[in-house]
């Protein structure tokens, strides 16, 4: 009732388990609040979308303000309430909510605030809990069949302009004055210029690049002197993590030679006898018989296909 002032037009929405006596009492209180110049209209919340009220008709819309409120305001219902409000009009909504979203018909107070914003309303207030008597709590529990219900009240306003309104913009197409760029000092530019005449000046002494190198610089260095002392003085050399001196490549080459020179060994000991004595997974299948320890080599004729 605090949002209603004298001379305003108020729309009161009722529904659910609200009794007729409660509606008459509330209408009387609102009529006394708005005075002779104000008006109070009553509409059932389920028939609001079917009514023929014009846009921007009411200063205040009250929905669910009579206890116990059982209406869950849909998006279409909130949008219709926003349409009926005058610019800068106010709507007050009371709705049963739950503390956590459980996927049922009731929603949280935060989602109710979001629905009001999506309907085009602004200045949405924080949810305020509405106290109910024990009888009203019993009626609410019987109507909703949900435990832990909390009734909250949220108010919001319509923007100060009508939906779909337009305003003319004043645009200036006058040419802007061009800001002149500062002129460069000619003397300052000459300081950093070098012409061909300056190159022929006798006062400039140019160095011969061949005189910068002596005989020691032209000698080819010993490869041994270029190697770094990686690995310290230990017998087993070890390259650094990010080796750049070539020790890592050298150690890798030595390891490859050791691996290549190591003769292939047989698990069963019959690989050298031929395919008749070899296993099904033997890597020597298809190769000729050989002596133990002998390196297998294929001729050019064997490497060529039959076709």
C-alpha positions as CSV (number, residue, x, y, z in Angstrom):
1,X,0.0,0.0,0.0
2,X,2.9,2.3,0.5
3,X,3.4,2.6,-3.3
4,X,-0.1,4.0,-3.9
5,X,-0.6,7.8,-3.8
6,X,-3.7,10.0,-4.0
7,X,-5.2,10.5,-7.5
8,X,-3.6,7.4,-9.0
9,X,-5.3,4.7,-11.1
10,X,-4.6,1.3,-9.5
11,X,-5.0,-2.3,-10.9
12,X,-5.5,-4.9,-8.2
13,X,-5.0,-8.6,-9.3
14,X,-6.3,-11.4,-7.2
15,X,-6.4,-15.2,-7.5
16,X,-5.8,-18.4,-5.7
17,X,-7.0,-19.0,-2.2
18,X,-7.9,-15.4,-1.5
19,X,-11.4,-15.0,-0.1
20,X,-14.0,-12.5,-1.4
21,X,-14.1,-10.6,1.9
22,X,-10.3,-10.1,1.7
23,X,-10.7,-8.6,-1.9
24,X,-13.5,-6.2,-0.7
25,X,-11.5,-5.1,2.3
26,X,-8.4,-4.4,0.2
27,X,-10.4,-2.5,-2.5
28,X,-11.9,-0.3,0.2
29,X,-8.5,0.5,1.7
30,X,-7.1,1.3,-1.8
31,X,-10.0,3.6,-2.6
32,X,-9.5,5.5,0.5
33,X,-5.8,5.8,-0.3
34,X,-6.3,7.2,-3.9
35,X,-9.2,9.5,-3.0
36,X,-12.1,10.7,-5.2
37,X,-9.8,11.6,-8.1
38,X,-8.2,8.1,-8.2
39,X,-9.6,4.8,-9.5
40,X,-9.3,1.2,-8.4
41,X,-9.8,-1.7,-10.9
42,X,-10.0,-5.4,-9.9
43,X,-9.1,-8.2,-12.2
44,X,-8.5,-11.9,-11.8
45,X,-4.9,-12.8,-12.5
46,X,-5.8,-15.7,-14.8
47,X,-8.0,-13.4,-17.0
48,X,-5.6,-10.5,-17.3
49,X,-4.3,-11.6,-20.7
50,X,-7.9,-11.8,-22.0
51,X,-8.9,-8.3,-20.8
52,X,-9.2,-5.3,-23.0
53,X,-7.3,-2.8,-20.9
54,X,-5.5,-0.2,-23.0
55,X,-1.7,0.4,-22.9
56,X,-0.4,2.8,-20.3
57,X,-3.6,2.9,-18.3
58,X,-2.5,2.3,-14.7
59,X,-0.1,4.1,-12.4
60,X,0.3,1.1,-10.0
61,X,-0.3,-2.6,-10.5
62,X,-0.6,-4.8,-7.4
63,X,-0.4,-8.6,-7.9
64,X,-0.4,-11.2,-5.1
65,X,-0.5,-8.6,-2.3
66,X,-3.4,-10.3,-0.6
67,X,-2.4,-13.2,1.6
68,X,-1.9,-16.0,1.0
69,X,-0.4,-15.4,-2.5
70,X,-0.3,-18.6,-4.7
71,X,0.2,-17.1,-8.2
72,X,3.5,-17.8,-10.1
73,X,3.9,-15.0,-12.5
74,X,4.8,-16.1,-16.0
75,X,6.8,-14.1,-18.5
76,X,3.7,-13.3,-20.5
77,X,1.9,-12.1,-17.4
78,X,4.7,-9.8,-16.3
79,X,5.0,-8.4,-19.9
80,X,1.2,-7.6,-19.9
81,X,1.6,-5.9,-16.6
82,X,4.4,-3.8,-18.0
83,X,2.3,-2.9,-21.0
84,X,-0.6,-1.7,-18.8
85,X,1.7,0.6,-16.7
86,X,2.1,4.2,-17.5
87,X,5.7,5.5,-18.1
88,X,7.4,5.6,-14.7
89,X,4.6,3.5,-13.3
90,X,5.2,1.0,-10.5
91,X,4.4,-2.7,-10.1
92,X,4.4,-4.7,-6.8
93,X,4.5,-8.5,-7.0
94,X,4.2,-11.0,-4.2
95,X,5.0,-14.6,-5.0
96,X,5.8,-17.8,-3.2
97,X,9.4,-18.9,-3.7
98,X,11.9,-21.5,-2.6
99,X,15.5,-21.1,-1.4
100,X,17.0,-23.5,-3.9
101,X,15.9,-24.3,-7.4
102,X,14.6,-27.9,-7.4
103,X,13.1,-27.9,-10.9
104,X,9.5,-27.6,-9.7
105,X,6.8,-25.0,-10.4
106,X,8.2,-22.5,-7.8
107,X,11.4,-20.5,-8.5
108,X,13.9,-18.6,-6.4
109,X,13.7,-14.9,-5.6
110,X,16.7,-14.2,-7.8
111,X,14.9,-15.8,-10.8
112,X,11.8,-13.7,-10.1
113,X,13.9,-10.6,-10.2
114,X,15.4,-11.7,-13.5
115,X,11.9,-12.3,-15.0
116,X,10.9,-8.8,-14.0
117,X,13.9,-7.4,-15.8
118,X,13.3,-9.5,-18.9
119,X,9.7,-8.1,-19.0
120,X,11.2,-4.6,-19.6
121,X,11.0,-3.3,-16.0
122,X,13.8,-1.4,-14.3
123,X,14.7,-0.4,-10.7
124,X,13.9,-3.8,-9.4
125,X,14.1,-3.8,-5.6
126,X,15.6,-6.6,-3.4
127,X,13.3,-9.4,-2.4
128,X,11.5,-8.7,1.0
129,X,10.0,-11.5,3.0
130,X,6.3,-11.3,3.7
131,X,5.2,-12.6,7.1
132,X,2.1,-14.9,7.2
133,X,-0.1,-16.0,10.0
134,X,-0.3,-19.7,10.9
135,X,-3.7,-20.0,9.1
136,X,-2.3,-18.4,6.0
137,X,0.7,-20.7,6.0
138,X,-1.6,-23.7,6.3
139,X,-3.7,-22.5,3.3
140,X,-0.5,-21.9,1.3
141,X,0.9,-25.3,2.1
142,X,-2.4,-26.9,1.2
143,X,-2.6,-25.1,-2.1
144,X,1.0,-25.6,-3.3
145,X,1.9,-29.0,-1.6
146,X,5.5,-27.8,-1.2
147,X,7.6,-27.6,1.9
148,X,9.9,-24.7,2.7
149,X,7.9,-22.0,0.8
150,X,8.9,-18.4,1.4
151,X,6.7,-15.5,0.2
152,X,8.6,-12.5,-1.1
153,X,7.6,-9.0,-2.3
154,X,9.5,-7.3,-5.1
155,X,8.7,-3.9,-6.7
156,X,9.8,-2.5,-10.1
157,X,9.2,0.5,-12.3
158,X,8.5,1.0,-16.0
159,X,10.9,3.3,-17.9
160,X,10.0,7.0,-18.3
161,X,9.2,6.4,-21.9
162,X,6.6,4.4,-23.8
163,X,7.4,1.2,-25.5
164,X,8.1,1.9,-29.2
165,X,8.5,5.6,-28.7
166,X,11.0,7.6,-30.8
167,X,12.9,10.9,-30.5
168,X,14.6,13.0,-33.1
169,X,18.4,13.2,-32.9
170,X,20.1,16.5,-33.6
171,X,23.2,15.9,-35.7
172,X,25.7,18.5,-36.7
173,X,27.2,18.1,-40.2
174,X,29.3,21.2,-40.1
175,X,32.9,20.7,-41.2
176,X,35.4,20.6,-38.5
177,X,38.4,22.9,-38.6
178,X,41.5,21.1,-39.7
179,X,44.3,21.4,-37.2
180,X,47.5,22.5,-39.0
181,X,50.5,20.3,-38.4
182,X,53.6,22.0,-37.0
183,X,56.2,22.8,-39.5
184,X,59.5,21.0,-39.3
185,X,62.7,23.0,-38.8
186,X,64.8,22.8,-41.9
187,X,68.0,23.1,-40.0
188,X,67.1,20.2,-37.8
189,X,66.4,18.0,-40.9
190,X,69.8,18.9,-42.4
191,X,71.6,17.6,-39.4
192,X,70.5,14.0,-40.0
193,X,71.1,14.1,-43.8
194,X,74.3,12.9,-45.5
195,X,74.8,13.8,-49.1
196,X,77.4,12.7,-51.7
197,X,79.2,16.0,-51.3
198,X,79.7,15.2,-47.6
199,X,81.3,11.9,-48.6
200,X,83.9,13.6,-50.7
201,X,84.9,16.1,-48.0
202,X,88.6,15.9,-47.2
203,X,87.9,16.5,-43.5
204,X,86.2,13.1,-43.2
205,X,88.7,10.2,-42.5
206,X,87.3,6.8,-43.5
207,X,88.9,3.6,-42.1
208,X,90.0,0.8,-44.4
209,X,88.2,-2.4,-43.3
210,X,91.2,-4.5,-44.2
211,X,93.3,-2.7,-41.5
212,X,90.8,-3.8,-38.8
213,X,92.0,-7.5,-39.1
214,X,95.6,-8.6,-38.3
215,X,97.3,-11.9,-39.2
216,X,96.2,-13.6,-36.0
217,X,92.6,-13.0,-36.9
218,X,93.1,-14.6,-40.3
219,X,94.4,-17.9,-38.9
220,X,92.1,-20.9,-38.9
221,X,91.4,-22.1,-35.3
222,X,92.2,-25.6,-34.1
223,X,88.9,-27.6,-33.8
224,X,90.0,-29.0,-30.4
225,X,90.2,-25.4,-29.0
226,X,86.6,-24.7,-30.0
227,X,85.2,-27.5,-27.9
228,X,83.8,-26.6,-24.6
229,X,84.7,-28.4,-21.3
230,X,81.2,-29.8,-20.9
231,X,80.8,-32.6,-18.3
232,X,83.7,-31.4,-16.1
233,X,86.8,-33.4,-15.4
234,X,84.9,-36.7,-14.9
235,X,85.8,-39.7,-17.0
236,X,82.2,-40.1,-18.3
237,X,81.3,-37.1,-20.4
238,X,77.8,-35.7,-20.2
239,X,76.3,-33.0,-22.4
240,X,74.5,-30.0,-20.9
241,X,70.7,-29.7,-21.2
242,X,70.9,-27.1,-23.9
243,X,74.2,-28.1,-25.4
244,X,75.5,-25.8,-28.2
245,X,79.1,-26.9,-28.4
246,X,78.4,-30.2,-30.4
247,X,79.1,-32.6,-27.5
248,X,75.5,-33.8,-27.5
249,X,75.7,-34.7,-31.3
250,X,79.1,-36.4,-30.8
251,X,77.8,-38.6,-27.9
252,X,74.7,-39.5,-29.9
253,X,76.8,-40.5,-32.9
254,X,79.0,-42.8,-30.7
255,X,75.9,-44.4,-29.3
256,X,74.5,-45.0,-32.8
257,X,77.7,-46.7,-33.9
258,X,77.7,-49.0,-30.9
259,X,74.1,-50.0,-31.6
260,X,74.7,-50.6,-35.2
261,X,77.8,-52.7,-34.6
262,X,76.0,-54.9,-32.0
263,X,75.1,-58.2,-33.8
264,X,71.5,-59.3,-33.8
265,X,70.6,-62.1,-31.3
266,X,68.1,-64.8,-31.6
267,X,65.6,-65.7,-28.9
268,X,65.1,-69.3,-30.0
269,X,68.5,-69.9,-31.6
270,X,67.1,-71.3,-34.8
271,X,66.8,-68.2,-36.9
272,X,69.9,-68.8,-38.9
273,X,68.8,-72.3,-40.0
274,X,66.1,-71.0,-42.4
275,X,62.3,-70.5,-42.7
276,X,61.6,-74.2,-41.8
277,X,63.0,-73.7,-38.3
278,X,61.9,-70.1,-37.7
279,X,58.9,-68.9,-35.5
280,X,55.8,-67.3,-37.0
281,X,56.8,-63.9,-35.7
282,X,60.5,-64.2,-36.6
283,X,61.9,-61.0,-38.2
284,X,64.1,-63.1,-40.5
285,X,61.1,-64.7,-42.3
286,X,61.7,-64.8,-46.0
287,X,65.5,-64.4,-45.7
288,X,68.0,-67.1,-46.7
289,X,69.8,-69.2,-44.1
290,X,73.0,-67.6,-42.6
291,X,75.8,-68.4,-40.2
292,X,75.4,-67.4,-36.5
293,X,76.6,-63.8,-36.1
294,X,76.7,-63.1,-39.8
295,X,75.2,-59.8,-41.0
296,X,72.3,-60.3,-43.4
297,X,72.6,-58.4,-46.7
298,X,70.4,-58.6,-49.7
299,X,71.6,-58.4,-53.3
300,X,70.1,-55.9,-55.8
301,X,68.3,-58.7,-57.5
302,X,66.5,-59.7,-54.3
303,X,65.5,-56.1,-53.6
304,X,63.7,-55.8,-57.0
305,X,60.2,-57.0,-57.4
306,X,59.3,-60.0,-59.6
307,X,56.8,-57.9,-61.6
